[in-house]
Amino acid sequence: MGETCLQCLIFVMSLLSCSTNQARLSVSPSSSQFFSWKSFSLSCEEDDSSAGWTLRRNTTEEDRTECGKKWGKPAGSSCNISVTASWDSGVYWCESREGSTSNSITITVTGGAVILQSPVLPVMEGHDVSLHCQTKRPPSKLPADFYKDGSLIRTEPTGHMTIHHVTKSDEGLYKCHISSHGESPPSWIYVTEKPTTPPPSTTPLKSTPSPAASSFHLSFILLLHLVVFYPYFISTVLMVSLYRHRPTGNRLPVSMVTTSPTPAEQGLADDYDDVITGVTTQHHF
């Protein structure tokens, strides 16, 4: 029985360690698009450094290649790309020695003159999303047209657009265009659903205990009575018994027996009476 419980505990702990032993991939600067000859770095934000997380990527030319092999410079659980080129465009992710993977990030490196700075990670419903259409050379704040799934959304005079309180319908492929400069590559913006919470109840509902819980509760109450009240009852009975059998005083009982006087004692008593009578008579003149 003890070995079975120990095995169950080890199994549960292993499940917890597997579920919590994860990594999150981030990119700095936080953007999904970069100009050629610029630099960026990727980091595996890990909960357990012993898992051995490394950066990998898929591009049009190579699959599952590791940072430090033909691309990038590893620095612990990070990877720095100092000089970027169009072949650095691809999907990046973290991977452990056991094969666990993190979230993935799509990076686009362009040789063009315009990029769209958009969120790298998924955006939760209800949050705001900022998009910035940027040129390779100043000035960077120029009027820009923003598109979603090939359709024009609106034109912003400063090249900056904010989508307030995004919903799942805002998810899609975005790009921007600046006149006389060109068009940016498209980037997909992901929107995650907001966790739903049950509405607060004005009247608390009483939960009905299960039969197993009721049986356990009754057994506990019975055991509590046996442990607490039964010794108290026994001690009370013993105290009452001792009280009833205790002695009533310190003196021993004395028997009062009346006996008849002997003839000699009776004679002495008569003589005593005669003397008393004589004395009394002499005093009367």
C-alpha positions as CSV (number, residue, x, y, z in Angstrom):
1,M,0.0,0.0,0.0
2,G,2.8,2.4,0.9
3,E,4.7,1.7,-2.3
4,T,1.5,2.2,-4.4
5,C,1.0,5.7,-2.7
6,L,4.6,6.6,-3.3
7,Q,4.4,5.6,-7.0
8,C,1.2,7.7,-7.4
9,L,2.9,10.7,-5.8
10,I,5.9,10.4,-8.1
11,F,3.6,10.1,-11.1
12,V,1.6,13.2,-10.1
13,M,4.9,15.2,-9.5
14,S,6.2,14.2,-12.9
15,L,3.0,15.4,-14.5
16,L,3.2,18.7,-12.7
17,S,6.8,19.1,-13.7
18,C,6.0,18.4,-17.3
19,S,3.2,20.9,-17.4
20,T,5.1,23.7,-15.7
21,N,8.4,23.0,-17.4
22,Q,7.7,25.3,-20.4
23,A,9.5,28.1,-22.2
24,R,8.2,31.3,-23.8
25,L,9.9,32.8,-26.9
26,S,10.3,36.5,-27.1
27,V,12.1,38.8,-29.6
28,S,13.8,42.1,-29.1
29,P,13.0,44.6,-30.5
30,S,9.5,43.5,-30.3
31,S,8.5,43.3,-34.0
32,S,7.6,40.7,-36.6
33,Q,9.3,42.6,-39.4
34,F,12.9,43.9,-39.8
35,F,14.9,45.7,-42.4
36,S,17.9,43.9,-43.9
37,W,21.2,44.5,-42.2
38,K,19.5,45.2,-38.9
39,S,19.9,43.0,-35.8
40,F,17.5,41.3,-33.4
41,S,17.7,38.7,-30.7
42,L,15.5,35.9,-29.6
43,S,15.2,34.5,-26.0
44,C,13.7,31.4,-24.4
45,E,12.2,32.6,-21.2
46,E,12.4,29.3,-19.3
47,D,11.0,28.1,-16.0
48,D,13.7,25.4,-15.7
49,S,17.2,26.0,-17.1
50,S,18.1,22.3,-16.7
51,A,15.7,21.5,-19.6
52,G,18.3,22.7,-22.1
53,W,16.2,25.0,-24.3
54,T,17.7,25.9,-27.7
55,L,16.5,28.1,-30.6
56,R,15.5,26.5,-33.8
57,R,14.0,27.8,-37.0
58,N,12.4,26.8,-40.3
59,T,13.1,28.9,-43.4
60,T,12.7,28.4,-47.2
61,E,16.2,27.0,-47.3
62,E,16.6,24.9,-44.1
63,D,14.4,23.0,-41.6
64,R,14.9,22.7,-37.8
65,T,18.3,24.2,-37.8
66,E,19.8,25.2,-34.4
67,C,21.1,28.6,-33.4
68,G,24.9,28.6,-33.9
69,K,24.8,26.3,-36.8
70,K,24.9,28.4,-40.0
71,W,23.0,31.2,-38.4
72,G,23.0,33.3,-35.2
73,K,25.2,33.3,-32.2
74,P,24.0,31.4,-29.1
75,A,24.2,33.1,-25.7
76,G,22.8,30.7,-23.1
77,S,19.1,30.3,-23.9
78,S,19.2,33.3,-26.3
79,C,20.3,33.7,-29.9
80,N,21.6,37.0,-31.4
81,I,21.4,37.7,-35.1
82,S,23.7,40.7,-35.7
83,V,23.3,41.1,-39.5
84,T,20.0,40.1,-41.0
85,A,19.1,39.2,-44.5
86,S,16.1,38.0,-46.4
87,W,17.0,34.3,-45.8
88,D,16.5,34.9,-42.1
89,S,12.8,35.1,-42.7
90,G,11.0,32.1,-41.2
91,V,9.4,30.5,-38.1
92,Y,11.4,30.5,-34.9
93,W,10.7,28.5,-31.7
94,C,12.4,27.1,-28.5
95,E,12.9,23.3,-28.1
96,S,14.1,21.3,-25.1
97,R,16.2,18.2,-25.1
98,E,13.1,16.1,-24.5
99,G,11.4,17.6,-27.5
100,S,9.0,20.1,-25.8
101,T,8.4,23.2,-27.8
102,S,7.4,26.8,-27.0
103,N,5.2,29.2,-28.9
104,S,6.5,30.1,-32.4
105,I,7.2,33.5,-33.9
106,T,7.2,34.4,-37.6
107,I,9.9,36.8,-38.5
108,T,10.1,38.6,-41.8
109,V,13.2,40.3,-43.0
110,T,12.8,42.6,-46.1
111,G,15.1,44.5,-48.4
112,G,12.3,46.9,-49.1
113,A,11.8,50.5,-47.8
114,V,8.7,49.9,-45.7
115,I,7.9,47.6,-42.8
116,L,4.8,47.1,-40.6
117,Q,5.5,47.0,-36.9
118,S,2.8,44.8,-35.4
119,P,2.5,42.6,-32.3
120,V,4.7,39.5,-32.4
121,L,2.7,37.5,-29.9
122,P,-1.1,36.9,-29.9
123,V,-3.3,39.7,-28.5
124,M,-6.1,38.9,-26.1
125,E,-9.6,40.1,-26.8
126,G,-10.4,43.5,-25.3
127,H,-6.9,44.8,-25.5
128,D,-5.6,47.5,-27.9
129,V,-3.4,46.9,-30.9
130,S,-1.0,49.4,-32.3
131,L,0.3,49.3,-35.9
132,H,3.1,51.5,-37.2
133,C,4.0,51.8,-40.8
134,Q,7.7,52.7,-40.9
135,T,10.1,53.7,-43.6
136,K,13.8,52.7,-43.8
137,R,15.0,56.3,-43.8
138,P,13.6,59.4,-42.1
139,P,11.1,60.8,-41.9
140,S,9.3,57.8,-40.5
141,K,6.0,59.5,-39.6
142,L,4.3,59.7,-43.0
143,P,0.7,59.2,-44.1
144,A,0.1,55.5,-44.6
145,D,-2.8,53.2,-45.8
146,F,-3.5,50.2,-43.7
147,Y,-5.0,47.0,-45.1
148,K,-6.5,43.9,-43.6
149,D,-6.9,40.8,-45.8
150,G,-6.3,42.9,-48.9
151,S,-9.0,45.5,-48.1
152,L,-8.3,49.1,-47.1
153,I,-9.2,49.9,-43.5
154,R,-8.3,53.6,-43.3
155,T,-5.5,56.1,-43.9
156,E,-3.6,57.5,-41.0
157,P,-1.7,60.9,-41.4
158,T,1.1,59.9,-39.1
159,G,1.5,56.3,-40.2
160,H,0.2,55.0,-36.8
161,M,-3.0,53.1,-36.3
162,T,-4.6,51.8,-33.1
163,I,-7.4,49.2,-33.0
164,H,-9.2,49.5,-29.7
165,H,-10.7,46.6,-27.9
166,V,-9.9,44.0,-30.5
167,T,-12.1,41.0,-31.0
168,K,-11.7,37.7,-32.8
169,S,-13.0,39.3,-36.0
170,D,-9.9,41.6,-36.0
171,E,-7.6,38.7,-36.6
172,G,-6.1,38.6,-40.0
173,L,-3.3,39.5,-42.4
174,Y,-2.3,43.2,-42.2
175,K,0.0,45.4,-44.3
176,C,0.6,49.1,-45.0
177,H,1.5,51.3,-47.9
178,I,3.3,54.7,-48.0
179,S,3.1,56.7,-51.1
180,S,6.4,57.1,-53.0
181,H,8.0,54.6,-50.7
182,G,6.3,51.3,-51.2
183,E,4.4,48.6,-49.4
184,S,5.3,46.5,-46.4
185,P,5.3,42.7,-46.3
186,P,2.1,41.2,-44.8
187,S,2.0,40.0,-41.2
188,W,-0.6,37.9,-39.5
189,I,-2.1,39.3,-36.2
190,Y,-3.5,36.6,-33.9
191,V,-6.3,37.3,-31.4
192,T,-6.9,34.9,-28.5
193,E,-10.3,34.7,-26.9
194,K,-10.7,36.2,-23.4
195,P,-11.2,33.6,-20.7
196,T,-14.9,33.5,-19.7
197,T,-15.8,33.7,-16.0
198,P,-19.2,32.6,-14.6
199,P,-21.5,35.4,-13.6
200,P,-21.6,36.2,-9.9
201,S,-24.5,34.6,-8.1
202,T,-26.6,36.8,-5.8
203,T,-27.9,33.8,-3.8
204,P,-25.3,31.3,-2.7
205,L,-26.2,27.8,-3.6
206,K,-25.9,25.1,-1.1
207,S,-23.9,22.2,-2.5
208,T,-25.2,18.8,-1.9
209,P,-22.5,16.5,-0.6
210,S,-22.0,13.2,-2.3
211,P,-22.8,9.9,-0.6
212,A,-19.2,9.2,-0.1
213,A,-18.7,12.6,1.6
214,S,-21.8,12.1,3.8
215,S,-20.6,8.7,4.9
216,F,-17.2,10.0,5.7
217,H,-18.7,12.9,7.7
218,L,-20.9,10.5,9.8
219,S,-17.9,8.3,10.5
220,F,-15.9,11.3,11.6
221,I,-18.7,12.5,13.9
222,L,-19.0,9.0,15.5
223,L,-15.3,8.7,16.0
224,L,-15.3,12.2,17.6
225,H,-17.9,11.1,20.1
226,L,-16.1,7.9,20.9
227,V,-12.7,9.7,21.4
228,V,-14.0,12.8,23.3
229,F,-17.3,11.8,25.1
230,Y,-16.7,8.2,26.0
231,P,-13.7,8.8,28.3
232,Y,-15.6,11.7,29.9
233,F,-18.6,9.4,30.6
234,I,-16.4,6.6,32.1
235,S,-14.6,9.1,34.4
236,T,-18.0,10.6,35.5
237,V,-19.3,7.1,36.5
238,L,-16.2,6.3,38.5
239,M,-16.4,9.6,40.4
240,V,-20.1,9.0,41.3
241,S,-19.3,5.5,42.4
242,L,-16.4,6.7,44.7
243,Y,-18.6,9.4,46.1
244,R,-21.4,7.1,47.1
245,H,-19.0,4.6,48.9
246,R,-17.0,7.2,50.8
247,P,-17.2,7.2,54.8
248,T,-19.6,9.7,56.4
249,G,-17.2,10.8,59.3
250,N,-13.9,10.2,61.2
251,R,-15.6,8.6,64.2
252,L,-16.5,4.9,64.4
253,P,-20.2,4.1,65.1
254,V,-21.0,3.3,68.8
255,S,-23.7,0.9,69.9
256,M,-26.0,2.1,72.7
257,V,-27.0,-0.9,74.8
258,T,-29.1,-0.6,78.0
259,T,-28.7,-3.3,80.7
260,S,-30.6,-4.0,83.9
261,P,-28.8,-3.0,87.2
262,T,-27.5,-5.8,89.3
263,P,-28.9,-6.4,93.0
264,A,-25.8,-4.8,94.5
265,E,-26.1,-1.8,92.3
266,Q,-29.8,-1.5,93.2
267,G,-28.9,-1.6,97.0
268,L,-26.4,1.1,96.7
269,A,-28.9,3.2,94.9
270,D,-31.5,2.7,97.7
271,D,-29.0,3.7,100.4
272,Y,-28.2,6.8,98.4
273,D,-31.8,7.7,98.3
274,D,-32.2,7.2,102.1
275,V,-29.3,9.5,102.9
276,I,-30.6,12.2,100.7
277,T,-34.1,11.9,102.4
278,G,-32.6,12.1,105.9
279,V,-30.6,15.2,105.1
280,T,-33.7,16.9,103.8
281,T,-35.8,16.0,106.8
282,Q,-33.2,17.4,109.3
283,H,-33.5,20.8,107.8
284,H,-37.2,21.2,108.5
285,F,-37.8,22.6,112.0
